[in-house]
Amino acid sequence: MTALTNTSAATAEPPTPETAPQTATPETAVAPTALHSPVIDWFTENARDLPWRRPEAGPWGVMVSEFMLQQTPVNRVLPVYEQWLSRWPRPADLAEEPPGEAVRAWGRLGYPRRALRLHGAAVAIAERHGGDVPTDHAQLLALPGIGEYTAAAVASFAYGQRHPVLDTNVRRVFARAVTGVQYPPNATTAAERRLARTLLPEDEHTASRWAAASMELGALVCTAKNESCHRCPIAAQCAWRLAGKPEHDGPPRRGQTYAGTDRQVRGKLLAVLREAHTPVPQSALDRVWHEPVQRARALDGLVADGLVEPLPGGLYRLPLT
């Protein structure tokens, strides 16, 4: 089945879906079915051709993309994704490698603990599921490093199942089109989960298309800034637009400043270790950042997170186990 997966950062996911009513409720200004066809038809015409959406990507390709796309834009993910799937086309291929190789291949995608989590999931898939990404939502959720969002996304996009999939883009579309506010809350709420279940089509195939379509609409049209309402297939029904686009909800959250932070120092330290295929002495790491206290704190954090392995004699390497 064709994989239809997300294109943006992931957020917390809803619980197991319930049967969705097809009439308007206090949480919906219009009947859910009035939104489904326009958005899905728009998606059919406008969806980007992304490698994890192609049939040959398979469930493993969908899972890899879901890990990589968390808090990382598509243009940065694409080259790393292609290299990753070329090297590790199956979960078992990655599971056979040391976790440090996953960190090395992660490159500069950021948040490298995702690489360790993906490696851990691959090991579990190889050991518990015969090397195949499980189809069952509960089994997906039981994999290490898999949260509710990723389990629902893989089940929906890889296997065409009926699950509400709430990422940042979907939450923004629902907030504007249905509840009439400019931005969703900073953290996913119970009300958002209820709304997502209410909006979910009853048919599995339609539900999986709806999940992908609403996500793409948020990524390309109903964006955080400079939204393109003239291109939106549900602009005439959008509660926020009909209310005059009130801005009382405040601006979207700004991303964390990177320059000078511990994150930057961690990235510089990891870059040295990724380039080295033998243990690296402390002196080589000391050269990447001028401030010793911050450098030591960043290195200690990498060790605590399992991203760096200390060795006797003041040497460091990417983890082997």
Buried (B, 14 or more C-beta within 10 A) or exposed (E): EBBBBBBBBBBBBBEEBEEBBEEBBEBBBBEBBBBBBBBBEBBEEBBEEBBBBEEEBBBBBBBBBBBBBBBBEBEBBBEBBEEBBEEBEBBBBBBEBBBBBBBBBBBEBBBBBBBBBBBBBBBBBBEEBEBBBBBEBEBBBEBEBBBBBBBBBBBBBBBBBBBBBBBBBBBBBBBBBBBBBBBBEEEBEEEBBBBBBBBBBBEBEBBBBBBBBBBBBBBBBBBBEEBEBEEBBBBEBBBBBEEEEEEEBEEBEEEEEEEEEEBBBBBBBBEBBBEBEEBBEEEBBBEBBEEEEBBBBBBEBBBEEBBBBBEEEEBBBBBEE
